[in-house]
C-alpha cells in the first residue's frame, strides 16, 4: 500500500465516520496550495469552508502565533490576560458594536447567540419564562450540536439524534411574508445566514435582509446574523450584511477569525444585549485565550487594510464572470454566490457533485460537494488570478469530459 492508502485505511479504522473526505492526505500547505504525503501539489479551492481566508501558513498570522506561544497560551477566564481587552475592543470596533463574548468554534458561538437571545427576551423584553421563540430559515446550517440540529431541515444532520430542543420556528429562506406570520409576542430573535453556505451558497433575494431588519425593529426582536462563513472578507465586504446596508443586532463570527491556526469564535453585540449576563451564567475555559486573541488581533488588523475585501471583490467578479460562461452549455445549470464564493449546480447527466470533485482532485484541484449536485468554490483570498484561472480551466476540462 502507498503512504496515502495506509493513512486513509488507518483513519477509516480508528476514527468515527462522520466525514467522507476526498482520498487525499495533506502534509504541508502554503498560500493557496497544499502538498500531499506523496509530494503532489493541489490548488485549494475550498479554504477550510472560509476558515483559511488568508491562506495557509500566512506569515503575519504565523508570526503572531509564534510570538504568543513564547509568552502565554492559556490562563482560563479565572484570570485576566494582557491580550483579552485589546481583542474585545478591536473586534467590537470592527463590527461597530460594543461588547464581545468569545468562544472557540462556530457552533459554540451559535449556541451562545441562542442563549443570549433567550436571556435578553426574558430579562429585557419581558417574555414569560420558558416561552421564548427564535425564528430560523429552512436549509440553514449553523452547526451540529443537539440544539442546533433541532432547527435543521437536513435529514442527515437530524436523524436519530432526538429528542430535539424546542423553541424554534422554521420559515422558508427569503420569505418575509412567512417570517412576519411566524412572529408572536414571544419571538425574541431571528437567526439567519446572510448567505447560506452549506445549502449551496444561496444568496437571498434583494431587499430580504433589509426587510428582516425592518421587521425585527418593528417587533422588538433581535436580528442575529451568522457570518461564520460569509464574514471577514469572503464576499468582498467585511460582513455580507453590508452588501444590503444592514447592521444586525448581533454578529456570530468564527472560522476566519482564527486565521486557520486556532479555533476562535465570538458573539458581538451591544451592551444592552450582552450586558444581560452575570458571572457564572455562561463561559468557556479556552474561549478568549491569549493565543486565540493574538491570532485574531492580527486577523482584525489585516481586515482593516481593506486589501482582502478588495481582492475578494475583484477576483470574485472574475470568478463569477468565468463561471457564468459555463451556464447553458449543458453541464452547469446555475451559478450563485458573492465575492470569492460560488455554488455551482452540475447537471446530473455530467455526474454528481462528489464525482466532479473527485475528477477535479485527479487534476490537482480541491473543492467540496454539497446536496448531491452542487460544488462549492471558495479559494483563499490570497489566491493569484493566474492560479484561479488555472483552477477554472481544470473545471472546464472536467465538464467537457
C-alpha atoms as one frame of an Amber mdcrd trajectory, in Angstrom:
protein
   0.000   0.000   0.000   1.114   3.561  -0.676   1.637   6.128   2.086  -1.676
   7.704   1.111  -3.539   4.400   1.187  -2.048   3.500   4.570  -3.038   6.835
   6.080  -6.589   6.598   4.749  -7.001   2.984   5.883  -5.795   3.871   9.388
  -8.147   6.828   9.572 -11.049   4.679   8.438 -10.232   2.049  11.051  -9.688
   4.319  14.036 -11.843   7.431  13.572 -15.623   7.748  13.617 -17.008   8.045
  10.097 -18.559  11.487  10.474 -16.958  12.734   7.246 -16.424  11.345   3.770
 -13.234  13.166   2.761 -11.703  13.061  -0.666  -8.863  10.499  -0.800  -6.001
  12.978  -0.457  -3.707  13.186   2.591  -2.270  16.678   3.041   1.165  17.037
   4.610   2.074  20.713   4.071   0.435  23.850   2.736   1.250  27.447   1.873
  -0.886  30.195   0.393  -3.495  28.603  -1.861  -1.588  25.343  -2.347  -1.460
  22.081  -0.412   1.020  19.215  -0.831   0.153  15.612  -0.022   2.280  12.897
   1.572   3.402  11.738  -1.878   4.635  15.212  -2.858   1.731  16.083  -5.172
   0.537  19.711  -5.097  -3.147  20.688  -5.103  -4.849  24.038  -5.527  -7.116
  24.630  -2.529 -10.436  25.969  -3.792 -12.299  25.408  -0.526 -10.161  27.230
   2.076 -11.464  25.204   5.005 -15.037  26.429   4.444 -13.675  30.014   4.714
 -11.547  29.332   7.802  -8.486  29.889   5.596  -9.483  33.203   4.035  -5.905
  34.450   4.454  -4.311  31.324   3.062  -2.274  28.515   4.535   0.720  29.443
   6.701   0.105  33.181   6.337   3.362  34.724   7.565   1.751  37.539   9.552
  -0.515  35.111  11.366   2.196  32.511  11.949   4.500  35.173  13.387   1.744
  36.448  15.693   1.064  32.907  16.899   4.747  32.109  17.425   5.323  35.278
  19.416   2.392  34.489  21.680   3.423  30.826  22.076   6.626  32.046  23.722
   4.694  34.137  26.254   1.452  32.548  27.492  -1.212  30.478  25.734  -3.901
  29.846  28.333  -4.998  31.332  31.620  -8.672  30.303  31.586 -11.140  33.080
  32.303 -10.401  32.765  36.027  -7.784  35.479  35.439  -7.273  38.416  33.102
  -4.533  38.301  30.475  -2.902  41.109  28.536  -4.399  40.345  25.085  -8.038
  39.935  26.088  -9.147  43.554  26.470  -7.461  44.578  23.222  -9.091  41.693
  21.344 -12.565  42.548  22.626 -12.091  46.255  21.958 -10.772  45.787  18.440
 -13.350  43.191  17.412 -16.234  45.239  18.793 -14.954  48.262  16.876 -14.570
  46.279  13.638 -18.214  45.208  13.984 -19.484  48.638  15.019 -20.680  47.050
  18.256 -19.860  47.430  21.961 -19.251  44.049  23.558 -17.753  40.654  22.694
 -18.372  37.200  24.138 -15.545  34.948  22.884 -15.867  31.216  22.330 -13.943
  28.646  20.264 -15.949  27.033  17.477 -18.708  28.391  15.297 -21.257  26.014
  16.773 -20.371  27.220  20.284 -20.889  30.790  19.134 -24.313  29.951  17.679
 -25.276  28.206  20.932 -24.122  31.332  22.764 -26.235  33.529  20.494 -29.285
  31.359  21.197 -28.730  31.577  24.957 -28.132  35.323  24.721 -31.333  35.938
  22.772 -33.381  33.925  25.239 -31.927  35.674  28.277 -32.461  39.064  26.634
 -36.025  38.046  25.867 -36.742  37.196  29.499 -34.823  39.992  31.187 -35.382
  42.854  28.753 -38.355  42.134  26.503 -40.391  40.507  29.255 -41.246  37.212
  27.576 -42.738  34.710  30.071 -40.208  32.216  31.391 -39.733  29.222  29.093
 -41.770  30.738  26.250 -39.050  32.351  24.090 -39.144  31.578  20.364 -36.435
  32.046  17.748 -37.202  32.124  14.020 -34.737  30.389  11.680 -34.668  29.627
   7.961 -35.065  26.322   6.181 -31.899  24.833   4.660 -29.847  26.579   7.325
 -26.518  25.336   8.591 -25.400  26.700  11.950 -23.541  23.675  13.312 -24.223
  20.181  14.592 -24.820  20.404  18.333 -28.017  18.917  19.743 -29.773  22.271
  19.970 -28.658  23.429  16.536 -29.753  20.285  14.712 -33.118  20.713  16.406
 -33.837  23.532  13.958 -32.116  21.999  10.943 -34.099  20.767   7.930 -31.248
  18.466   6.850 -32.308  14.864   7.447 -28.715  13.632   7.732 -27.980  16.161
  10.461 -31.146  15.351  12.450 -31.878  11.662  12.056 -31.579   9.548  15.231
 -30.477  12.445  17.457 -33.792  13.301  19.117 -35.456  14.333  21.327 -34.966
  17.804  19.930 -34.725  21.163  21.670 -37.957  23.168  21.396 -38.315  26.908
  20.921 -37.661  27.372  17.192 -39.877  28.256  14.244 -38.625  27.384  10.745
 -39.694  29.519   7.778 -38.581  29.451   4.112 -35.364  31.345   3.423 -36.018
  34.603   1.607 -39.740  34.711   2.506 -40.553  37.834   4.518 -44.288  37.123
   4.498 -43.750  33.763   6.191 -41.419  35.343   8.725 -43.935  38.023   9.624
 -46.653  35.399  10.028 -44.418  33.326  12.345 -43.701  36.200  14.725 -45.520
  36.404  18.032 -45.052  38.472  21.168 -42.802  35.673  22.436 -40.400  35.861
  19.491 -37.016  37.011  20.790 -34.798  36.660  17.712 -34.397  35.863  14.045
 -31.255  33.840  13.314 -30.100  33.846   9.686 -27.095  33.313   7.456 -26.886
  36.375   5.157 -25.746  33.859   2.540 -26.453  30.174   3.144 -23.136  28.418
   2.600 -23.763  24.733   3.221 -27.049  24.947   1.317 -25.059  25.748  -1.828
 -24.072  29.425  -1.437 -27.644  30.684  -1.607 -27.935  34.480  -1.841 -31.296
  35.817  -0.630 -33.402  37.984  -2.961 -32.637  41.726  -2.987 -34.392  43.533
  -0.176 -34.755  40.453   2.009 -32.154  41.341   4.622 -33.311  44.983   4.875
 -36.844  43.647   5.219 -35.772  41.364   8.062 -34.030  44.295   9.710 -37.150
  46.477   9.460 -39.447  43.722  10.684 -37.292  42.848  13.683 -37.033  46.502
  14.729 -40.779  46.898  14.360 -41.495  43.863  16.558 -38.699  44.371  19.137
 -36.902  41.213  18.027 -33.142  40.675  17.775 -31.666  40.140  14.302 -28.769
  37.678  14.606 -26.508  37.344  11.568 -24.494  34.136  11.401 -21.455  35.377
   9.463 -19.247  32.430  10.371 -18.685  31.545   6.700 -19.800  34.733   4.951
 -17.976  37.214   7.166 -14.444  38.589   7.398 -13.805  39.379   3.761 -15.182
  36.386   1.877 -17.882  38.277  -0.062 -15.895  41.438  -0.788 -17.110  43.223
   2.336 -16.057  42.685   5.925 -19.568  41.336   6.525 -22.030  40.016   3.945
 -24.793  42.094   5.543 -23.010  45.210   4.290 -23.995  44.431   0.702 -27.576
  45.278   1.673 -26.681  48.147   4.022 -27.844  46.125   7.022 -26.433  46.128
  10.548 -27.853  43.301  12.704 -28.206  43.361  16.470 -25.684  40.568  16.811
 -22.909  39.065  14.713 -21.883  35.434  15.132 -18.300  35.002  13.939 -15.834
  32.136  13.649 -13.733  30.277  11.059 -11.525  33.015   9.509 -11.310  34.821
  12.860  -8.754  32.187  13.875  -6.750  32.581  10.680  -6.754  28.843  10.030
  -4.426  28.415  13.014  -6.620  28.124  16.107 -10.389  27.906  16.586 -11.702
  31.352  17.508 -15.343  32.408  17.552 -17.338  35.220  19.086 -20.722  36.768
  19.578 -20.552  40.547  19.117 -23.395  42.845  20.075 -24.436  45.874  22.088
 -24.068  46.368  25.816 -27.864  46.284  26.050 -27.834  42.704  24.738 -24.636
  41.120  26.039 -24.966  43.069  29.253 -27.686  40.656  30.383 -25.061  38.149
  31.527 -23.823  37.797  35.072 -20.769  35.793  36.253 -21.376  32.055  36.118
 -24.201  32.150  33.568 -22.020  31.292  30.559 -18.371  30.699  29.790 -15.573
  28.710  28.208 -12.203  27.561  29.555 -10.497  28.184  26.213 -12.687  30.997
  24.868 -10.693  34.205  24.504  -7.384  32.530  25.421  -4.153  34.514  24.837
  -3.099  32.555  21.744  -6.546  32.904  20.177  -6.615  36.626  20.928  -3.150
  37.191  19.455  -4.068  35.485  16.178  -7.482  37.142  15.970  -5.965  40.567
  16.612  -3.716  40.083  13.599  -6.736  38.975  11.533  -8.552  42.165  12.548
  -5.515  44.283  11.637  -5.328  42.632   8.220  -9.013  43.241   7.573  -8.673
  46.922   8.461  -6.425  47.461   5.417  -9.290  46.579   3.067  -6.841  44.602
   0.918  -8.600  41.278   1.323 -12.063  42.684   0.777 -10.820  44.294  -2.437
  -9.216  41.054  -3.623 -12.445  39.170  -2.923 -14.368  41.754  -4.921 -12.052
  41.851  -7.929 -11.261  38.145  -8.110 -14.864  37.345  -7.244 -16.125  39.396
 -10.203 -13.739  37.469 -12.423 -14.755  34.127 -10.901 -18.453  34.730 -11.474
 -17.891  36.041 -14.987 -15.985  32.883 -15.925 -18.422  30.533 -14.188 -21.334
  32.319 -15.831 -19.950  31.332 -19.228 -20.454  27.683 -18.278 -24.192  28.088
 -17.712 -26.305  26.988 -20.620 -23.691  24.717 -22.115 -25.370  21.617 -20.757
 -23.030  20.853 -17.858 -23.788  23.697 -15.451 -27.359  24.578 -14.557 -26.882
  27.508 -12.188 -24.146  29.555 -10.538 -24.753  31.558  -7.360 -22.665  33.477
  -4.913 -20.984  36.715  -3.993 -17.369  37.735  -3.877 -14.854  34.902  -3.977
 -17.556  32.349  -3.143 -19.702  30.354  -5.549 -22.108  27.458  -5.638 -22.156
  25.607  -8.966 -25.086  23.295  -9.749 -23.943  20.466 -12.020 -26.350  18.863
 -14.464 -26.898  15.311 -13.151 -26.050  13.951 -16.579 -22.461  15.071 -16.049
 -22.123  13.446 -12.648 -22.798  14.124  -9.011 -21.039  16.852  -7.089 -18.894
  14.178  -5.462 -17.888  12.727  -8.819 -16.966  16.150 -10.175 -14.948  16.832
  -7.009 -13.056  13.560  -7.446 -12.287  14.327 -11.094 -11.016  17.762 -10.085
  -8.869  16.138  -7.408  -7.294  13.991 -10.129  -6.412  17.272 -11.850  -4.929
  18.652  -8.587  -7.817  20.966  -7.670  -9.673  20.515  -4.376 -13.326  21.530
  -3.960 -16.216  20.077  -1.963 -19.675  18.955  -2.969 -22.908  19.593  -1.119
 -26.515  18.473  -1.557 -25.766  15.975  -4.285 -25.250  18.051  -7.408 -23.558
  21.221  -6.162 -19.889  22.043  -5.755 -18.648  24.975  -3.720 -15.763  27.178
  -4.809 -14.183  29.358  -2.120 -10.413  29.670  -2.527  -8.231  31.581  -0.069
  -8.461  35.316  -0.689  -4.711  35.347  -1.321  -5.007  33.194  -4.448  -3.444
  34.716  -7.552  -5.528  35.401 -10.655  -3.282  33.023 -12.585  -3.883  30.180
 -10.146  -7.612  30.909 -10.072  -7.735  30.785 -13.870  -5.801  27.510 -13.874
  -8.281  26.008 -11.419 -11.216  27.173 -13.523  -9.621  25.661 -16.626  -9.446
  22.302 -14.826 -13.175  22.608 -14.075 -13.888  23.343 -17.736 -11.861  20.298
 -18.787 -13.701  18.056 -16.328 -17.070  19.277 -17.588 -16.033  18.768 -21.207
 -15.166  15.176 -20.373
